[in-house]
Amino acid sequence: MPASVTDIEIRLLVEAIYLQYSYDFRNYAGASLRRRVLHATAQMDCGTVSALQDLILHDANAFARLLQYMTIPVSEMFRDPEYFRALREHVLPVLRTYPSIRIWVAGCSTGEEVYSMAIMLKEEGLLDRTHLYATDINPVSLEKARAGIFPIDAVRQYTANYQKAGGRASFADYYLAAYDNALFDRSLAAHVTYADHSLATDSVFSETHFVSCRNVMIYFNRSLQERALGLFHDSLVHRGFLGLGTKESIEFSSYADRFEYVARRERIYRKGAA
């Protein structure tokens, strides 16, 4: 079946983005990419995707706006609390045996998962000997993550998630409320390195003991999922851990036999001995 004009325009747009700005969306899942591009086209007052392409090729600020629609940073602290419970039960007892720990939060968005991880590590007495690498392709999201400021109206949900995740303190101990925001304890981010990193184009940058990448690969096609899993596998130390959450799996990938389940429902894996 011939491609529609819109589909052709989208293919040309993502190729133009790659050539001009080195952001690679060429292997993102088609349906999701289409929705995002069409939404951006309307929101940026462009009559066609071709018009959007012309705009972003000649205006870097317009591309920065488009990037916010292409990446859609959506997250919450202690999202899917059972995932963090499983980490406390199955992963942290092993990480505790290392003198120092390196954790990679890939696709960290605006930082909610990073702060959740830091709080959990603090409560387990591991934060001071852990280094967290938090990466994303969206520089605006990374700046928000660095700030550690989240909407106060979201804190009620965060608190409920924290409690369900096995939190051991009062969640209010970790932030100060100011106006309409919650400013989280700066000490939580003292061991965090935020960095621009693309799972589509960049390589492994550090050896890690645990990689957490949730609600990211659902937007990739099969070949890009394979690439990301390869990066995670290569980054992990012998018998390191990989956490994907409930929406993603390695089951049908070429890496399926290189990991074993630690927590099946939460899709937490351990790198095989081979």
Beta strands, then each sheet from edge to edge (+ up, - down):
strand 1: 101-106
strand 2: 130-136
strand 3: 149-151
strand 4: 175-178
strand 5: 181-184
strand 6: 192-196
strand 7: 208-212
strand 8: 236-243
strand 9: 259-263
strand 10: 268-271
sheet 1: 6+ 2+ 1+ 7+ 8+ 10- 9+
sheet 2: 3+ 5- 4+
end
